């Protein structure tokens, strides 16, 4: 297989970090499968990638907050003849209301989108990556994964799951040529806060705390290619993570791999 023609599947690709990943990888001659709910925005992005970089760019409009989403996406990619070598699990949101007053259907959709679908998509693409002896998986966690939890919010717990899951899978899959990285950005310029209704509060934060999505993507991709299980992009975020977590992530990773009960 020509390494330059590998295919990346990117969820939440219509804006922000997801769209930046699409542009970054297309610019390095990877074909891309773009996934999100907003088909028109995906089509516009796909057209620009084809024109600018000459790559194959396909669109799958799907809702990962529904149980049928992951299998539908992988099946459609197979129909298109695009085996997935790279998975960018980026789609996400956060509830803007407290748990006890949020309707259960919205809580369930949040868990489906950010826990179950992330895990299922990863599970579905691993067999093909194993057969080709090469794969790269980037799961979007967050600096929130090592931060104090927010009152009534599931976001920190969800992102902690993604962080820990990614490290566990990286331990398992590295011998098969598959690297898994939890990418843990802090505040990033995107539509996230507009969708969540927190833009006004976010705009009060000092500029030094913010990163551009392109910088997050570049550092995250370098990390997964280098086989780093965790990437906290940006100097300020690295300092913040170190201050909040008494045991460094590298030591936690070492301890988890060393005391593996399945060895």
C-alpha positions as CSV (number, residue, x, y, z in Angstrom):
1,X,0.0,0.0,0.0
2,X,1.2,3.5,-0.9
3,X,1.5,5.3,2.5
4,X,0.7,8.6,0.8
5,X,-2.8,7.3,-0.1
6,X,-4.0,6.2,3.2
7,X,-7.5,7.3,4.3
8,X,-8.5,9.3,7.4
9,X,-12.0,9.3,8.8
10,X,-12.8,12.5,10.8
11,X,-15.9,13.0,12.9
12,X,-17.1,16.4,13.7
13,X,-15.4,17.6,10.5
14,X,-17.7,20.5,9.6
15,X,-15.9,23.0,11.8
16,X,-13.2,23.7,14.4
17,X,-10.6,21.0,15.2
18,X,-12.3,18.5,12.9
19,X,-12.2,20.7,9.8
20,X,-8.6,21.6,10.7
21,X,-7.7,18.0,10.8
22,X,-9.3,17.5,7.4
23,X,-7.2,20.3,5.9
24,X,-4.0,19.2,7.6
25,X,-4.3,15.6,6.5
26,X,-5.4,16.4,3.0
27,X,-2.4,18.8,2.7
28,X,-0.2,15.7,3.4
29,X,-1.8,13.7,0.7
30,X,-4.2,11.6,2.8
31,X,-7.7,10.9,1.4
32,X,-10.4,11.9,3.8
33,X,-13.9,10.8,4.8
34,X,-15.7,13.7,6.5
35,X,-18.4,12.9,9.0
36,X,-20.9,15.3,10.7
37,X,-24.6,16.1,10.7
38,X,-24.3,19.2,8.5
39,X,-24.0,17.8,5.0
40,X,-23.8,21.1,3.1
41,X,-20.8,22.3,5.1
42,X,-19.1,18.9,4.6
43,X,-19.7,19.1,0.9
44,X,-18.2,22.6,0.7
45,X,-15.2,21.5,2.7
46,X,-14.8,18.3,0.6
47,X,-14.9,20.3,-2.6
48,X,-12.2,22.7,-1.4
49,X,-10.0,19.8,-0.4
50,X,-10.3,18.1,-3.8
51,X,-9.6,21.3,-5.6
52,X,-6.7,22.5,-3.4
53,X,-4.9,19.2,-2.7
54,X,-6.1,16.7,-5.3
55,X,-7.1,14.1,-2.7
56,X,-10.2,12.0,-2.6
57,X,-12.7,13.6,-0.1
58,X,-16.0,11.9,0.6
59,X,-18.9,13.0,2.8
60,X,-21.0,10.9,5.2
61,X,-23.8,12.9,6.9
62,X,-24.5,11.0,10.1
63,X,-25.6,11.6,13.6
64,X,-23.3,10.0,16.1
65,X,-25.7,10.8,19.0
66,X,-27.8,7.9,17.7
67,X,-26.9,4.2,18.3
68,X,-27.0,3.4,14.6
69,X,-24.4,6.1,13.7
70,X,-21.0,4.3,14.0
71,X,-21.9,1.1,12.1
72,X,-23.6,3.2,9.4
73,X,-20.5,5.3,8.9
74,X,-18.0,2.4,8.7
75,X,-20.3,0.5,6.4
76,X,-20.6,3.5,4.1
77,X,-16.8,3.9,4.0
78,X,-16.5,0.3,3.0
79,X,-19.0,0.8,0.2
80,X,-16.9,3.7,-1.0
81,X,-13.8,1.5,-1.1
82,X,-12.0,3.5,1.5
83,X,-10.6,1.4,4.3
84,X,-9.9,3.5,7.4
85,X,-6.2,3.8,8.3
86,X,-6.6,6.9,10.5
87,X,-9.5,7.7,12.8
88,X,-10.0,11.1,14.3
89,X,-12.7,10.9,17.0
90,X,-13.4,14.6,17.3
91,X,-17.2,15.0,17.4
92,X,-18.4,16.3,20.7
93,X,-20.5,18.7,22.8
94,X,-21.2,19.6,26.4
95,X,-24.5,20.1,28.1
96,X,-25.1,23.7,29.2
97,X,-27.6,22.7,31.9
98,X,-27.1,20.7,35.1
99,X,-27.6,17.0,35.1
100,X,-30.7,16.8,37.3
101,X,-32.7,19.3,35.1
102,X,-31.5,18.0,31.7
103,X,-34.0,15.7,30.0
104,X,-32.8,12.2,29.9
105,X,-32.9,12.0,26.1
106,X,-30.3,14.8,25.9
107,X,-28.1,13.1,28.5
108,X,-28.3,9.8,26.6
109,X,-27.4,11.6,23.4
110,X,-24.4,13.2,25.0
111,X,-23.2,9.8,26.3
112,X,-23.8,8.1,23.0
113,X,-21.9,10.8,21.0
114,X,-18.9,11.2,23.3
115,X,-18.6,7.7,25.0
116,X,-20.3,4.9,23.1
117,X,-19.8,6.2,19.5
118,X,-16.1,7.0,20.2
119,X,-15.6,3.5,21.6
120,X,-17.6,1.7,18.9
121,X,-16.0,3.5,16.0
122,X,-12.6,2.6,17.4
123,X,-13.6,-1.0,17.8
124,X,-15.0,-1.2,14.3
125,X,-11.8,0.2,12.5
126,X,-9.2,-1.8,14.5
127,X,-9.5,-5.1,12.7
128,X,-8.7,-3.5,9.3
129,X,-5.8,-1.6,10.8
130,X,-4.5,-4.8,12.4
131,X,-4.6,-6.6,9.0
132,X,-2.6,-3.8,7.4
133,X,-0.3,-3.6,10.4
134,X,-0.7,0.2,10.5
135,X,-3.1,2.6,12.1
136,X,-3.4,5.9,13.8
137,X,-6.2,6.9,16.2
138,X,-6.6,10.3,17.8
139,X,-9.4,10.6,20.4
140,X,-10.3,14.1,21.4
141,X,-10.1,14.3,25.2
142,X,-9.6,17.7,26.9
143,X,-7.6,19.5,29.5
144,X,-10.9,19.1,31.4
145,X,-10.0,15.4,31.8
146,X,-7.4,16.4,34.5
147,X,-9.4,19.4,35.8
148,X,-11.8,19.6,38.8
149,X,-15.3,18.5,37.7
150,X,-17.9,21.1,36.9
151,X,-21.0,21.1,39.1
152,X,-23.8,19.1,37.5
153,X,-21.8,18.4,34.2
154,X,-20.7,15.1,32.8
155,X,-18.0,16.6,30.5
156,X,-15.0,16.1,32.7
157,X,-16.0,12.5,33.5
158,X,-16.5,11.8,29.8
159,X,-13.2,13.3,28.8
160,X,-11.4,11.4,31.6
161,X,-12.9,8.2,30.1
162,X,-11.6,9.1,26.7
163,X,-8.1,9.8,28.1
164,X,-7.9,6.6,30.0
165,X,-9.4,4.5,27.3
166,X,-6.9,5.8,24.7
167,X,-4.0,5.0,26.9
168,X,-5.3,1.5,27.5
169,X,-5.8,0.8,23.8
170,X,-2.4,2.2,22.9
171,X,-0.8,-0.3,25.3
172,X,-2.7,-3.1,23.6
173,X,-2.4,-2.1,19.9
174,X,1.1,-0.7,19.6
175,X,2.5,-4.2,18.8
176,X,0.1,-4.3,15.9
177,X,1.4,-1.1,14.4
178,X,-1.4,1.0,15.7
179,X,-0.8,4.2,17.7
180,X,-3.6,5.7,19.8
181,X,-3.3,9.2,21.3
182,X,-5.6,11.1,23.6
183,X,-5.4,14.8,22.4
184,X,-6.2,17.1,25.4
185,X,-6.6,20.7,24.2
186,X,-7.6,23.5,26.4
187,X,-9.5,26.5,25.2
188,X,-9.5,26.5,21.4
189,X,-11.0,29.0,18.9
190,X,-14.0,27.2,17.4
191,X,-17.8,27.1,17.3
192,X,-17.9,25.0,20.5
193,X,-18.8,27.8,22.9
194,X,-21.3,29.3,20.5
195,X,-23.2,26.0,20.2
196,X,-23.1,25.5,24.0
197,X,-24.2,29.1,24.7
198,X,-21.0,29.9,26.7
199,X,-19.4,32.4,24.2
200,X,-19.8,35.4,26.5
201,X,-18.1,33.7,29.4
202,X,-15.4,32.3,27.2
203,X,-14.6,35.7,25.7
204,X,-13.7,37.0,29.2
205,X,-10.7,34.6,29.4
206,X,-7.3,36.1,28.7
207,X,-5.9,35.5,25.2
208,X,-2.9,33.6,26.4
209,X,-5.2,30.7,27.4
210,X,-6.5,30.2,23.8
211,X,-5.1,28.2,20.9
212,X,-5.9,28.1,17.2
213,X,-7.3,24.8,16.0
214,X,-4.5,24.5,13.5
215,X,-1.9,24.5,16.2
216,X,-3.8,21.8,18.2
217,X,-4.0,19.6,15.2
218,X,-0.3,20.0,14.2
219,X,0.8,19.0,17.7
220,X,-1.7,16.2,18.0
221,X,-0.7,14.7,14.7
222,X,3.0,14.9,15.6
223,X,2.2,13.1,18.8
224,X,0.3,10.2,17.3
225,X,2.9,9.7,14.6
226,X,5.6,9.6,17.3
227,X,3.6,7.1,19.4
228,X,2.8,9.3,22.3
229,X,-0.3,8.1,24.1
230,X,-1.2,11.6,25.5
231,X,-0.8,15.0,24.0
232,X,-1.6,18.2,25.8
233,X,-0.9,20.9,23.2
234,X,0.4,24.3,24.1
235,X,2.7,25.5,26.8
236,X,0.0,27.0,29.0
237,X,-2.0,23.8,28.9
238,X,1.0,21.7,29.7
239,X,1.7,23.8,32.8
240,X,-1.9,23.7,33.8
241,X,-2.1,19.9,33.4
242,X,1.1,19.4,35.4
243,X,-0.2,21.6,38.2
244,X,-3.5,19.7,38.4
245,X,-2.3,16.2,38.3
246,X,0.1,15.0,41.0
247,X,1.2,11.8,39.2
248,X,2.5,12.7,35.6
249,X,0.7,11.0,32.8
250,X,3.8,9.2,31.6
251,X,4.3,7.6,35.0
252,X,0.6,6.6,35.1
253,X,1.0,5.0,31.6
254,X,4.1,3.1,32.7
255,X,2.4,1.8,35.8
256,X,-0.7,0.8,33.9
257,X,1.3,-1.1,31.3
258,X,3.7,-2.7,34.0
259,X,0.9,-4.0,36.2
260,X,-1.3,-5.3,33.3
261,X,-3.5,-8.1,34.7
262,X,-3.7,-9.8,31.3
263,X,0.0,-10.4,30.9
